[in-house]
Amino acid sequence: MGCGVGGSYLYSLLTRKKPEVEVSIFDIPHHTRCGIKGCAWAVSSSQFMDLCQEAHINPHKYILGVYDHVLLDQSNLRVAYRYASADKVKLKAKVAMIDKPLFIEDMLDEAHPLNPSEANLTTFDRIIDATGFKRAYLSPYPSPLIVGTIQIRAVIEPPSFPTAIMNKGGGYTWIFPIGKSEAHVGSVSLQGIEFTRRVLDEVTKKINVERIICSCEEQIRGHGPVVPFIEGKVWGLGEAIGLVDPISGVGILPAMTSAKLLLENWDNPRKYESHIWAKYSYMTKEVNILSKFCEGRLPGYQELLSLWSTFRNTGISIGPREIINILALASRVRKGGAEGFFH
Ligand SMILES: Cc1cc2nc3c(=O)[nH]c(=O)nc-3n(C[C@H](O)[C@H](O)[C@H](O)COP(=O)(O)OP(=O)(O)OC[C@H]3O[C@@H](n4cnc5c(N)ncnc54)[C@H](O)[C@@H]3O)c2cc1C
């Protein structure tokens, strides 16, 4: 159930590695121009390549660009994203932008998802809940940390590096290049969708957007893993079980990785759960960092260490100096933050 990146990757692995399993795939229609749910398509290039190798796929077919740095930014955007600025932190990275719609299409290998309303769930031995933030088949997990995002795809002179501008009170606005003349420009914030819309409007004005190709609004889970991952015959993966980095919003590779772990532990639900928990429990610490920060408190030493996992999963290399720089930047954001855009 759900042919996003996690569900379609699992489908591809199953058809190659467990041909004896009879699989039916279901999804609901998308109304976006790209044909998938809204996403900015950024991944750690090395982890993406490893996961492609697992499914015998050529990753280069999907990579639109690879970047050796990302930029964390506070304000004065037009200056900061092209040149040096005191308000930015430049981090070493191995980040790729992928053609995610094409990747999903290829994973499904001409199989067409069926309409879930026509599924007779009693006839299946197993149901995989890969329905993303909707978590449609596992028991509901409402949370104030399921937040709205807004994104546009724009014709623009893109920044040299993927750029993230920290929003006041948590969340960020991103400008992620797509090739040489386009970018995804989007925003997520804990301050509500109207604030997010306002920040995005201001940013798009400042970066000289030539033309907006399309736009989408989508929700994203920012609360970390939700247990149990399995209820009866329903097994969850990806964002349906909360596998999105609460700070970075990165969820593509966690969805694919959980699909791989699900396949590896196909007959052992407890092992699947423990592998997921071992790999992604750090996300819970991130939520604590975020909430402390929003309350104006400093995170503890252990929590700061967990930032290392966040950035590694995002394809960004950081050491103690970078953590200090990020915190310094973040504390300026806490004081002035997104307001920097408006003056
Ligand atoms: C604006 C935005 C930008 C993002 N940018 C990035 C990024 O740059 N890098 C990154 O790593 N992550 C990013 N993310 C997060 C990432 O997109 C998700 O975490 C990731 O796609 C989750 O994969 P998934 O397979 O678990 O779920 P999804 O990709 O959300 O797929 C879920 C699928 O389930 C289907 N579905 C929903 N309800 C039902 C139902 N009832 N029955 C059947 N099917 C159903 C949906 O139509 C969808 O196809 C972004 C998210 C947003 C919203």
PDBQT file of the ligand as one rigid body, heavy atoms in Angstrom, charges set to zero:
ROOT
HETATM    1  C1  LIG A 401       8.103  19.198   0.337  1.00  0.00    +0.000 C 
HETATM    2  C2  LIG A 401       8.937  18.042   0.783  1.00  0.00    +0.000 A 
HETATM    3  C3  LIG A 401      10.287  17.995   0.440  1.00  0.00    +0.000 A 
HETATM    4  C4  LIG A 401      11.054  16.900   0.845  1.00  0.00    +0.000 A 
HETATM    5  N1  LIG A 401      12.361  16.847   0.445  1.00  0.00    +0.000 NA
HETATM    6  C5  LIG A 401      13.107  15.781   0.782  1.00  0.00    +0.000 A 
HETATM    7  C6  LIG A 401      14.443  15.678   0.322  1.00  0.00    +0.000 A 
HETATM    8  O1  LIG A 401      14.955  16.533  -0.395  1.00  0.00    +0.000 OA
HETATM    9  N2  LIG A 401      15.165  14.585   0.687  1.00  0.00    +0.000 N 
HETATM   10  C7  LIG A 401      14.638  13.605   1.477  1.00  0.00    +0.000 A 
HETATM   11  O2  LIG A 401      15.341  12.632   1.798  1.00  0.00    +0.000 OA
HETATM   12  N3  LIG A 401      13.362  13.686   1.928  1.00  0.00    +0.000 NA
HETATM   13  C8  LIG A 401      12.586  14.729   1.582  1.00  0.00    +0.000 A 
HETATM   14  N4  LIG A 401      11.293  14.792   1.991  1.00  0.00    +0.000 N 
HETATM   15  C9  LIG A 401      10.734  13.669   2.760  1.00  0.00    +0.000 C 
HETATM   16  C10 LIG A 401      10.478  12.505   1.813  1.00  0.00    +0.000 C 
HETATM   17  O3  LIG A 401       9.794  12.951   0.657  1.00  0.00    +0.000 OA
HETATM   18  C11 LIG A 401       9.611  11.423   2.486  1.00  0.00    +0.000 C 
HETATM   19  O4  LIG A 401       9.988  11.231   3.818  1.00  0.00    +0.000 OA
HETATM   20  C12 LIG A 401       9.738  10.121   1.717  1.00  0.00    +0.000 C 
HETATM   21  O5  LIG A 401       9.255  10.287   0.414  1.00  0.00    +0.000 OA
HETATM   22  C13 LIG A 401       8.959   9.027   2.431  1.00  0.00    +0.000 C 
HETATM   23  O6  LIG A 401       8.892   7.905   1.589  1.00  0.00    +0.000 OA
HETATM   24  P1  LIG A 401       7.735   6.840   1.794  1.00  0.00    +0.000 P 
HETATM   25  O7  LIG A 401       7.895   5.861   0.709  1.00  0.00    +0.000 OA
HETATM   26  O8  LIG A 401       7.730   6.373   3.199  1.00  0.00    +0.000 OA
HETATM   27  O9  LIG A 401       6.384   7.653   1.610  1.00  0.00    +0.000 OA
HETATM   28  P2  LIG A 401       5.908   8.577   0.358  1.00  0.00    +0.000 P 
HETATM   29  O10 LIG A 401       7.024   8.879  -0.554  1.00  0.00    +0.000 OA
HETATM   30  O11 LIG A 401       5.175   9.700   0.996  1.00  0.00    +0.000 OA
HETATM   31  O12 LIG A 401       4.901   7.633  -0.386  1.00  0.00    +0.000 OA
HETATM   32  C14 LIG A 401       3.664   7.290   0.172  1.00  0.00    +0.000 C 
HETATM   33  C15 LIG A 401       2.766   6.805  -0.946  1.00  0.00    +0.000 C 
HETATM   34  O13 LIG A 401       1.574   6.266  -0.362  1.00  0.00    +0.000 OA
HETATM   35  C16 LIG A 401       0.482   6.679  -1.146  1.00  0.00    +0.000 C 
HETATM   36  N5  LIG A 401      -0.747   6.614  -0.325  1.00  0.00    +0.000 N 
HETATM   37  C17 LIG A 401      -1.205   7.527   0.536  1.00  0.00    +0.000 A 
HETATM   38  N6  LIG A 401      -2.348   7.089   1.098  1.00  0.00    +0.000 NA
HETATM   39  C18 LIG A 401      -2.606   5.863   0.593  1.00  0.00    +0.000 A 
HETATM   40  C19 LIG A 401      -3.627   4.907   0.784  1.00  0.00    +0.000 A 
HETATM   41  N7  LIG A 401      -4.636   5.113   1.620  1.00  0.00    +0.000 N 
HETATM   42  N8  LIG A 401      -3.553   3.735   0.102  1.00  0.00    +0.000 NA
HETATM   43  C20 LIG A 401      -2.546   3.504  -0.761  1.00  0.00    +0.000 A 
HETATM   44  N9  LIG A 401      -1.549   4.391  -0.998  1.00  0.00    +0.000 NA
HETATM   45  C21 LIG A 401      -1.570   5.559  -0.328  1.00  0.00    +0.000 A 
HETATM   46  C22 LIG A 401       0.859   8.073  -1.584  1.00  0.00    +0.000 C 
HETATM   47  O14 LIG A 401       0.091   8.445  -2.717  1.00  0.00    +0.000 OA
HETATM   48  C23 LIG A 401       2.340   7.927  -1.865  1.00  0.00    +0.000 C 
HETATM   49  O15 LIG A 401       2.596   7.564  -3.206  1.00  0.00    +0.000 OA
HETATM   50  C24 LIG A 401      10.485  15.860   1.616  1.00  0.00    +0.000 A 
HETATM   51  C25 LIG A 401       9.128  15.922   1.968  1.00  0.00    +0.000 A 
HETATM   52  C26 LIG A 401       8.364  16.994   1.557  1.00  0.00    +0.000 A 
HETATM   53  C27 LIG A 401       6.912  17.019   1.924  1.00  0.00    +0.000 C 
ENDROOT
TORSDOF 0
